[in-house]
Amino acid sequence: ILNARCTCPTGKDPAFCKHTFALLHAIDDYIKKEMFSAPTERLQTWHQPRPTKKDPTESSLLFKCRCEKTPTPDSNKFAFKKMRGIFATPFAESVISVNKIRFDKTLSLPAAVCSAKIAFDIPNMNISEAFFFHQHYFRNIEELVEIEQRTVHQNSSEWRQERKLRITASDAKSIFSRVANFEALATQILKKKNSSIEHIPAVRYGLEMEDIVRSMVQHMHPQSIVRKTGLVIHPLDQYIAASPDGLIRSGEDYMLLEIKCIFKPDGSSLEELISKRSDFCLFNANGLISLKRNHKYYFQIQCQLAVTNLQQCLFIIFCNNKLTKEKIYSETINFDCQLWEECLGKFRNFFLNFYLPLIME
């Protein structure tokens, strides 16, 4: 080929024209594709049997996970539209604003945006996991607001089902502080969500006193409006949810309400309970009582604030002690953005690798 000449005007000299160059490329292509047989040496391909016909199958039949929405009584609905001018909800306002960010693809962060750091990449999922994840954790904003409205009483079948699918604020400390044996923790959390604990005296006492304490808070803040809340789902990381005990509105400002009722205080004051109980949620530093920053209640409140996109929570401890006039301890807890960044990474890793496979079973 290097000595070949062509009949074209520039092919008088050996291997000089473009036709010779094209021939070299063609031979190189034949070698790479192993095209060594002549057409007459290859078997004919036009008399082939017809391929087997495949009937299409509905996608819902391919997956074993098919959850139906549980109908709930109309009495559980909260008329937000009628109250909009009087008492708007920051949950709806915050998730709508975050939704704009999401679809503009400018940020992909939690509702309370802390920084541009993403904690963990989502691992690869098989088709069943991806279908389940998309079905339950990609709700639109209207659905999230409706779920919060329908679950205000926090004891409906829908409230229990939606909580079971998610990491909730009460799980925050146990997940954050866990360093090993995550499968056992996932099993423990799911078992707790599947069982009713209302028969436990301390839990029953807290549920009975919650409305009373909420009314006392309303009396303490006559210029504000205090209302119950349902299950609030994080608008972006929808595998995280929280059920705060209340929402306080003062003008255009909002803050959460979290109530804890001490069961059988035994005639002790808060100061005495702090000294008697090593696991008590409060500590006394030179006469200044405050919530322990490493206690599960503090982590619970931080998760609630992140989910609702609010900056403050009024933490109430009710101590029904007949020997003292002081029955309520209150403290304002501020949102800790740095702590939440650490929590979010651990929550995402725990949910995707341990809790999600468990609930899909």
Helices and strands as residue ranges (DSSP letters): H 18-32, G 39-41, H 59-62, G 74-76, H 80-83, H 90-104, H 127-137, H 141-150, H 157-164, E 167-168, G 169-171, H 172-176, H 182-194, H 201-220, E 225-227, E 232-233, E 240-242, E 246-250, E 253-261, H 270-276, E 282-285, E 288-291, H 296-308, E 312-318, E 328-334, H 337-350, I 351-355, H 356-360
